């Protein structure tokens, strides 16, 4: 139930992009925090990011991070991917705020789910 409350709260913000980030290496809380710091340095027009890291279905040892990005400027996949040191597996514009916020919050409230909202 807590995930529905998060989705409703996140839906009150306007998100421009949905992205999925991966690494071939094990990640932890600080790894993902450093990725968010990279985004703020490389893209100063990004003013808000919400992320949630969850385990892969096929291989529970690996994880991926879904992210919602709010930006003052347009960002292409190529521009974004070339500016960061982690893999950007998915990049798309947000057309339905409610659906995407429900999707990224689906596992919030479960064990070992790392998430945060960062205002830059």
Residue pairs with C-beta under 8 A, 6 or more apart in sequence:
1 109
2 108
2 109
3 105
3 106
3 107
3 108
3 109
4 102
4 105
6 101
6 105
6 108
6 115
7 98
7 101
7 102
7 104
7 105
8 101
10 50
10 68
10 101
10 104
10 105
10 117
11 97
11 98
11 101
13 48
13 50
13 68
13 70
13 97
14 70
14 97
15 50
15 68
15 69
15 70
15 94
15 97
15 100
15 101
16 69
16 70
16 71
16 74
16 75
16 93
16 94
17 67
17 68
17 69
17 71
17 75
17 91
17 92
17 93
17 94
18 66
18 67
18 68
18 69
18 90
18 91
18 92
18 93
18 94
18 100
18 104
19 66
19 67
19 69
19 80
19 88
19 90
19 91
19 92
20 64
20 65
20 66
20 67
20 88
20 89
20 90
21 32
21 35
21 51
21 64
21 65
21 67
21 86
21 87
21 88
21 89
22 62
22 64
22 65
22 86
22 87
22 89
23 31
23 86
23 87
24 87
26 61
27 53
27 63
27 65
29 114
32 51
32 53
32 65
32 114
33 116
35 65
35 84
35 86
36 49
36 51
36 116
36 118
38 83
38 84
38 85
38 86
39 46
39 49
39 69
39 84
40 46
40 49
40 118
40 120
42 83
42 84
43 71
43 75
43 80
43 83
44 120
45 71
45 72
45 73
46 69
46 70
46 71
46 72
46 75
46 120
47 70
47 71
47 72
47 119
47 120
48 69
48 70
48 117
48 118
48 119
48 120
49 67
49 68
49 69
49 70
49 117
49 118
49 120
50 67
50 68
50 104
50 115
50 116
50 117
50 118
51 65
51 66
51 67
51 68
51 115
51 116
51 118
52 65
52 66
52 67
52 104
52 105
52 107
52 108
52 113
52 114
52 115
53 63
53 64
53 65
53 113
53 114
53 115
54 63
54 64
54 65
54 66
54 107
54 113
55 62
55 63
55 112
56 62
56 63
56 64
64 89
66 103
66 104
67 104
68 94
68 100
68 101
68 104
69 75
77 88
77 91
80 88
80 91
81 88
81 91
94 100
105 115
107 113
108 115
